Amino acid sequence: MPLLLAIGAVLALMSAPAAAQYPAKPITVIVPFAAGGPTDVVTRLIGDHMSRTLGQTLVVEDVGGAGGTIGMTRAALAQPDGYTIAVGNMGTQSAAPALYPNLKYDPATSFAQVGIVNYTPQAIVAKKSTSAATLKAFIYYLKANDTRLNYGHAGVGSISHVAGLLFNAEFSLKPNYVPYRGTGPALQDLVAGQIDYMVDQSLNVIPQIKAGTVKVYAVAAPERLASLPDVPTTGEEGVDFIFSAWNAMVAPKGTPAEIVAKLADALGKALDDPAVEARYVELGSSAPKGVERGPAALQKLVESEIARITPVIKAAGVTAN
């Protein structure tokens, strides 16, 4: 056998067992946000199921800061052996390049995409005393008062911030943006009437909606949510605005394709589990279906969302540093 062919055969034999035996130890899953937040909640949910499929524990490590970019940078620079992966969201994987000029990773090229974890439609909510009865009337009210109104969000680069930029740009609204250190404080001020409205993940606002402490106008989804059956969609209200936040699992660039495939398969099994599906319904969330599954679908989503969100952020002149 020629020397080069022999060397190649040896290297192939050396690398094959690593992928075949994967995983041989616990897997660290970086969540780039605080514990208890939406991304953390769904990661722990699907991670528990994936642990059973893979035969090794997925250990969630919350690494917050800088709109999630600190944790995602750490994931991008990790050893590409499948033992450090991450679950980012629409903010870290689509909005971040426009918000952080010195971002140390590229969401489209710095990762081996594993798959979309979930979608969560946005709910359009306002302080309870708002008089507008319908979504169209509310938008008219926003246009009439415009710069006198305050839009609250969970901080620059957060889902509620990006959702607000897109919603307000869609209807040429220019409110005062009021940043908070997280969704909790923003919602507290919305309930107290200190800010006027928010567009945020249904997962975050369902408790306030059900308690009747805020006014909800619609969910920005094609269909009503099972967890909010009485809340109309934007389409039902005659408004063309659909927008869902999403979470996605990634591995460092260079992770062997066989390992990425095992992770994607385990993720798919978790998403198909009836218990996971039922919990998603409670959270106002949903799993990707069919062609929305897997690495290729996630790559397409990341690229299309960057293209959609970047012009809006740049037009607003917003940066995070």
C-alpha positions in Angstrom: 0.0 0.0 0.0 1.5 3.4 -0.9 2.7 5.4 2.1 0.2 8.3 1.7 -2.8 5.8 1.5 -1.5 4.0 4.5 -1.3 7.2 6.5 -4.8 8.2 5.4 -6.2 4.9 6.5 -4.6 5.1 9.9 -5.9 8.7 10.5 -9.4 7.5 9.4 -9.3 4.7 11.9 -8.1 7.0 14.6 -10.9 9.6 14.1 -13.7 7.2 13.5 -13.9 5.7 17.0 -14.2 9.2 18.5 -17.4 9.9 16.6 -18.7 6.3 16.9 -18.3 6.3 20.7 -19.7 9.8 21.1 -20.7 10.9 23.7 -18.4 9.2 26.2 -18.8 11.9 28.9 -21.3 14.6 29.9 -21.9 17.4 27.4 -21.9 21.1 28.5 -24.7 23.2 27.0 -24.0 26.9 27.2 -27.1 29.0 27.7 -26.0 32.6 27.1 -28.6 34.1 29.5 -29.6 34.0 33.1 -31.1 30.9 34.7 -34.9 30.8 34.6 -35.3 32.8 31.4 -37.0 31.5 28.2 -33.9 30.1 26.6 -32.8 28.4 29.9 -36.3 26.9 30.4 -36.5 25.3 27.0 -32.9 24.1 27.0 -33.4 22.3 30.3 -36.6 20.7 28.9 -35.1 19.3 25.7 -31.7 18.7 27.4 -33.3 16.3 29.8 -34.8 14.2 27.0 -31.6 14.4 24.9 -29.6 13.1 27.9 -31.7 9.9 27.9 -31.3 9.4 24.1 -27.5 10.0 24.1 -26.8 8.2 27.3 -24.9 11.1 28.8 -26.0 14.1 30.9 -26.4 17.5 29.2 -25.2 19.9 31.8 -26.6 23.4 31.3 -24.2 26.3 32.1 -25.7 29.8 32.2 -23.2 32.3 30.9 -25.0 35.6 30.7 -23.8 39.1 29.7 -23.7 41.5 26.7 -27.1 40.3 25.2 -25.9 36.7 25.2 -22.9 37.4 23.1 -20.4 36.5 25.9 -21.7 32.9 26.1 -22.0 32.5 22.4 -18.4 33.7 21.9 -17.3 31.1 24.4 -19.2 28.4 22.6 -17.7 29.5 19.2 -14.2 29.2 20.6 -14.7 25.9 22.3 -13.0 22.7 21.3 -15.1 21.3 18.3 -15.5 17.8 19.8 -19.2 17.9 20.6 -18.7 18.2 24.4 -19.4 22.0 24.5 -22.5 23.1 22.6 -24.9 26.0 23.0 -28.4 27.2 22.7 -28.7 30.7 21.4 -31.7 32.7 20.3 -32.8 35.1 17.6 -30.9 37.9 19.3 -27.5 36.2 19.5 -27.8 34.4 16.2 -29.4 37.1 14.0 -29.5 40.6 15.6 -26.1 40.5 17.3 -23.9 41.3 14.2 -25.7 44.6 13.7 -25.8 45.5 17.4 -22.2 44.6 18.3 -19.7 46.0 15.8 -16.9 44.1 17.5 -18.6 40.8 17.8 -16.1 38.0 18.0 -18.2 35.4 16.2 -20.3 35.2 13.0 -23.6 33.4 13.6 -23.7 32.1 10.0 -20.1 30.8 9.8 -18.7 30.3 13.4 -20.9 27.3 14.2 -22.0 23.9 13.1 -25.7 24.3 13.1 -27.6 21.5 14.9 -31.2 22.6 14.8 -34.1 24.9 15.8 -35.3 24.2 19.3 -38.5 26.1 19.4 -40.5 29.1 18.1 -42.3 31.5 20.4 -44.7 34.1 18.8 -44.7 37.6 20.1 -47.7 39.1 22.0 -48.6 42.8 21.6 -49.4 44.1 25.1 -50.1 47.5 26.6 -50.8 48.9 30.0 -54.2 48.0 31.2 -55.7 51.5 31.1 -55.1 51.8 27.3 -58.5 52.7 25.8 -58.1 51.3 22.3 -60.3 48.3 21.8 -58.7 46.6 18.8 -55.2 46.2 17.4 -55.9 48.5 14.5 -57.3 51.1 16.9 -54.2 50.6 19.1 -51.9 51.2 16.2 -53.9 54.4 15.3 -53.5 55.5 18.9 -49.7 54.9 18.8 -49.4 56.9 15.6 -51.4 59.8 17.1 -49.3 59.9 20.2 -46.0 58.6 18.9 -43.0 60.2 20.6 -45.0 60.8 23.8 -45.3 57.0 24.4 -42.8 54.7 26.1 -41.9 51.3 24.7 -40.3 49.0 27.3 -37.9 46.2 26.5 -35.5 43.9 28.3 -32.3 45.6 27.1 -30.6 46.3 23.9 -30.4 43.2 21.8 -33.1 41.4 23.7 -36.0 39.7 21.9 -38.4 42.4 23.1 -36.1 45.1 21.9 -35.7 43.6 18.4 -39.4 42.8 18.2 -40.2 46.4 19.1 -37.8 47.7 16.5 -39.5 45.6 13.8 -43.1 46.3 15.0 -42.5 50.1 15.3 -40.7 50.2 11.9 -43.5 48.3 10.3 -46.0 51.0 11.3 -43.6 54.0 11.2 -43.8 54.5 15.0 -41.2 56.4 16.9 -41.8 55.9 20.7 -39.2 56.4 23.4 -37.4 53.2 24.0 -37.0 52.4 27.7 -34.4 49.6 28.4 -34.6 47.4 31.5 -32.3 44.8 33.0 -34.5 42.0 31.9 -38.0 41.2 31.1 -39.2 41.0 34.7 -38.6 44.6 35.6 -40.0 45.8 32.2 -43.3 43.8 32.8 -43.5 45.2 36.3 -43.5 48.7 35.0 -46.0 47.8 32.3 -48.4 46.4 34.9 -47.8 49.6 37.0 -48.5 51.8 34.0 -45.1 53.3 33.9 -44.5 52.3 30.3 -47.1 52.1 27.6 -46.5 48.9 25.6 -44.3 46.0 24.7 -44.0 43.3 22.1 -42.6 40.3 23.8 -42.5 36.5 23.8 -45.8 35.0 24.7 -43.9 32.7 27.1 -43.0 35.8 29.1 -46.4 37.6 29.2 -48.9 34.7 29.5 -49.0 35.0 33.3 -49.9 38.8 33.1 -52.4 38.2 30.3 -54.2 35.5 32.3 -54.1 37.6 35.4 -55.6 40.5 33.5 -52.9 42.9 34.6 -52.1 44.0 31.1 -54.1 44.5 27.9 -53.3 42.1 25.1 -54.2 42.9 21.5 -52.9 40.0 19.5 -50.3 37.3 19.0 -48.1 37.8 16.0 -48.6 34.3 14.7 -50.4 32.5 11.9 -52.7 30.7 14.3 -54.0 31.3 17.8 -52.1 29.8 20.7 -53.6 26.9 22.6 -52.4 28.5 25.8 -54.2 31.8 24.8 -57.3 30.6 22.9 -59.2 33.8 23.3 -56.4 36.1 22.0 -56.7 36.8 18.2 -53.8 36.7 15.8 -52.6 39.8 14.1 -54.1 38.5 10.8 -57.5 38.1 12.4 -57.2 41.7 13.5 -56.4 42.7 9.9 -52.8 43.6 10.6 -49.9 42.2 8.5 -47.3 41.5 11.2 -46.0 38.0 12.1 -43.0 37.5 14.2 -41.7 34.7 16.3 -38.6 34.5 18.5 -36.7 31.3 18.3 -34.0 29.3 20.1 -31.4 27.1 18.3 -28.8 24.6 19.2 -25.3 25.0 17.7 -21.8 23.5 18.1 -18.4 25.0 17.4 -17.4 25.1 13.7 -15.4 22.1 12.8 -17.4 19.6 15.0 -17.4 16.3 13.1 -20.5 15.8 10.9 -21.3 12.5 12.6 -21.4 14.2 16.0 -23.6 17.0 14.7 -25.9 14.3 13.2 -26.2 12.5 16.5 -27.1 15.8 18.3 -29.6 16.7 15.7 -31.2 13.2 15.9 -31.4 13.5 19.7 -32.9 16.9 19.4 -35.5 15.7 17.0 -36.5 12.8 19.3 -36.9 15.3 22.1 -39.2 17.6 20.0 -41.3 14.6 19.1 -41.9 13.6 22.7 -45.6 14.2 23.8 -44.5 15.5 27.2 -42.2 18.1 25.6 -45.0 19.0 23.1 -47.4 19.5 26.0 -45.0 21.7 27.9 -44.4 23.8 24.8 -48.1 24.4 24.5 -48.2 25.6 28.1 -45.3 28.0 27.3 -47.1 29.3 24.2 -44.3 27.8 22.1 -44.0 25.3 19.3 -41.5 22.9 17.8 -40.2 23.0 14.2 -41.8 20.5 11.9 -40.7 18.6 8.8 -38.4 20.7 6.6 -37.8 23.1 9.5 -35.8 20.5 11.3 -32.0 20.0 11.2 -28.8 21.8 10.4 -29.7 23.0 6.9 -32.9 24.5 8.0 -31.2 26.4 10.9 -28.5 27.7 8.6 -31.2 29.0 6.2 -33.1 30.6 9.1 -30.0 32.3 10.5 -29.0 33.8 7.2 -32.6 35.0 6.3 -33.1 36.5 9.8 -29.8 38.4 9.6 -30.9 39.8 6.2 -34.2 40.9 7.6 -33.2 42.3 11.0 -29.9 44.1 10.1 -31.4 46.9 8.0 -34.0 47.7 10.7 -31.4 47.9 13.4 -29.1 50.0 11.3 -31.9 52.4 10.3 -32.7 52.9 14.0 -29.0 53.7 14.7 -28.8 51.3 17.6 -25.6 49.7 18.8 -24.9 47.9 22.1 -21.3 49.1 22.5 
